[in-house]
Amino acid sequence: MSSPLAVATIGVNTIPASSYSATLTHAIQIADQITRRHAASTNWSSWHTWDYIRRNPKPSPSAIWEAIHPFATCVGFSTAVAASLRASYSSTPGLIHLADQVHTMASWELDPACPEEGERPRHCVAAVLTAEACLLVDLVYEPIVMVIPAGEAHETMPYITMSGRLGKRMLFYDGHELEMANLKRENARRDLFRVIAPDEALRSISTVTSTAMRPGTRIPTNKVVIIRGMVDEPPVKIPSTQLGDRVWMITTCRLQVDFWKRQLTLQIPLEDWLLKERNSQYHWIKGHRMFRKMSDAVANLVIELPACRADLEGQEDLRILTDVASCLGLPAGEMGRIVDSVYEVWEEC
């Protein structure tokens, strides 16, 4: 299958004129260039993080993110972006002092399902806190730098969950502290960000999440791979960020791995990919048994793997899922590794 996505080249960064000081404006321009480069070269994946940690129970930040590149989670994104920001600022006249103000930060949150466990770090970002504004890089939510003026708030671009619902976050900066609220929650509380070292973020966020098991079992919780890509026309239904002239970044697909059910779910754009006239050769998927329309924006393709690994041979549904995922940017060979991991988990129980 050849790729049906219209691929575009990332645009040159431009920052509109603002009331910020010349120093901060220069810092923003550099931060945005770095953010876009990292966004264009990495994808979010709790599966790859889990897969590495299960084989290397005490990972180091330098080893894990290099080993699983181009995949990472918020901790890997933030570690890499913060290092790039520090290196750039420290070598730029007039911005050297900002290098020490670049931090990896974690939001301390309650798990609504287990409030008795109290707060713990759950999400990581790279940030520069100044009196004028907060320069925030959070590649989970936006592929460009977010600038939050002191005393103001910023609403992230929406994202689509596996259930097809829209979600978003609200960020608040008072000139000293950065907070975040999940707007999906009925009573959205503000979670405070605190400075965290990359190795501590790896231990307390990535490792804790990766080693979580389904209650009462030795089966890992669900893992997800999210692929982003660039297109040359504005999407109609799915959230996007315009990066330049005729360049938009979108989430091209999400793959959820449910080890307990031995189930794979691939979420794909509906109107912005499958239903496009130029992709008419794929329209038959709408009538396939794996097809589930989740909203006007996305559909899920769901398959259940056979209980026995030997029965995989000749599985047409898996072949279709693999081909579609490849069209939407999942690197060759990754689906096979993911499927193998499902059987390995059950064989180890």
Secondary structure as the mmCIF struct_conf table of DSSP 4:
data_model
#
loop_
_struct_conf.conf_type_id
_struct_conf.id
_struct_conf.beg_label_comp_id
_struct_conf.beg_label_asym_id
_struct_conf.beg_label_seq_id
_struct_conf.end_label_comp_id
_struct_conf.end_label_asym_id
_struct_conf.end_label_seq_id
BEND BEND1 LEU A 5 LEU A 5
STRN STRN1 VAL A 7 VAL A 7
HELX_LH_PP_P HELX_LH_PP_P1 THR A 9 ASN A 13
BEND BEND2 SER A 19 TYR A 20
HELX_RH_AL_P HELX_RH_AL_P1 ALA A 22 SER A 41
STRN STRN2 ASN A 43 SER A 45
HELX_RH_AL_P HELX_RH_AL_P2 SER A 46 ARG A 55
BEND BEND3 PRO A 57 LYS A 58
HELX_RH_AL_P HELX_RH_AL_P3 PRO A 61 ILE A 68
TURN_TY1_P TURN_TY1_P1 HIS A 69 PRO A 70
STRN STRN3 PHE A 71 ALA A 72
HELX_RH_AL_P HELX_RH_AL_P4 CYS A 74 SER A 90
TURN_TY1_P TURN_TY1_P2 SER A 91 SER A 91
BEND BEND4 THR A 92 THR A 92
TURN_TY1_P TURN_TY1_P3 PRO A 93 LEU A 95
HELX_RH_3T_P HELX_RH_3T_P1 ILE A 96 GLN A 101
STRN STRN4 VAL A 102 GLU A 109
TURN_TY1_P TURN_TY1_P4 PRO A 112 ALA A 113
HELX_RH_3T_P HELX_RH_3T_P2 PRO A 115 GLU A 117
STRN STRN5 ARG A 120 LEU A 129
BEND BEND5 ALA A 131 GLU A 132
STRN STRN6 ALA A 133 VAL A 137
TURN_TY1_P TURN_TY1_P5 LEU A 139 TYR A 141
BEND BEND6 PRO A 143 ILE A 144
STRN STRN7 MET A 146 PRO A 149
TURN_TY1_P TURN_TY1_P6 ALA A 150 GLY A 151
STRN STRN8 GLU A 152 GLU A 155
HELX_LH_PP_P HELX_LH_PP_P2 THR A 156 PRO A 158
STRN STRN9 TYR A 159 ILE A 160
TURN_TY1_P TURN_TY1_P7 MET A 162 SER A 163
BEND BEND7 GLY A 164 GLY A 164
STRN STRN10 LEU A 166 GLY A 167
STRN STRN11 ARG A 169 TYR A 173
BEND BEND8 GLY A 175 HIS A 176
STRN STRN12 LEU A 178 ASN A 182
TURN_TY1_P TURN_TY1_P8 LEU A 183 LYS A 184
BEND BEND9 ARG A 185 ARG A 185
TURN_TY1_P TURN_TY1_P9 GLU A 186 ASN A 187
HELX_LH_PP_P HELX_LH_PP_P3 ARG A 189 ARG A 189
STRN STRN13 ARG A 190 VAL A 195
HELX_RH_AL_P HELX_RH_AL_P5 PRO A 198 ALA A 201
HELX_RH_PI_P HELX_RH_PI_P1 LEU A 202 THR A 207
HELX_RH_AL_P HELX_RH_AL_P6 VAL A 208 SER A 210
TURN_TY1_P TURN_TY1_P10 THR A 211 THR A 211
STRN STRN14 MET A 213 MET A 213
TURN_TY1_P TURN_TY1_P11 PRO A 215 GLY A 216
BEND BEND10 THR A 217 ARG A 218
HELX_LH_PP_P HELX_LH_PP_P4 ILE A 219 ILE A 219
STRN STRN15 PRO A 220 PRO A 220
HELX_LH_PP_P HELX_LH_PP_P5 THR A 221 ASN A 222
STRN STRN16 LYS A 223 VAL A 231
BEND BEND11 ASP A 232 GLU A 233
BEND BEND12 VAL A 236 ILE A 238
STRN STRN17 SER A 240 GLY A 244
TURN_TY1_P TURN_TY1_P12 ASP A 245 ARG A 246
STRN STRN18 VAL A 247 ASP A 258
TURN_TY1_P TURN_TY1_P13 PHE A 259 ARG A 262
STRN STRN19 GLN A 263 PRO A 269
HELX_RH_PI_P HELX_RH_PI_P2 LEU A 270 LEU A 274
TURN_TY1_P TURN_TY1_P14 LEU A 275 LEU A 275
BEND BEND13 LYS A 276 LYS A 276
HELX_RH_3T_P HELX_RH_3T_P3 GLU A 277 GLY A 287
BEND BEND14 HIS A 288 HIS A 288
TURN_TY1_P TURN_TY1_P15 ARG A 289 MET A 290
STRN STRN20 PHE A 291 LYS A 293
BEND BEND15 SER A 295 ALA A 297
STRN STRN21 VAL A 298 GLU A 304
BEND BEND16 ALA A 307 CYS A 308
HELX_RH_3T_P HELX_RH_3T_P4 ARG A 309 LEU A 312
TURN_TY1_P TURN_TY1_P16 GLU A 313 GLY A 314
HELX_RH_AL_P HELX_RH_AL_P7 GLU A 316 CYS A 327
TURN_TY1_P TURN_TY1_P17 LEU A 328 GLY A 329
HELX_LH_PP_P HELX_LH_PP_P6 LEU A 330 PRO A 331
TURN_TY1_P TURN_TY1_P18 ALA A 332 GLY A 333
HELX_RH_AL_P HELX_RH_AL_P8 GLU A 334 GLU A 348
#
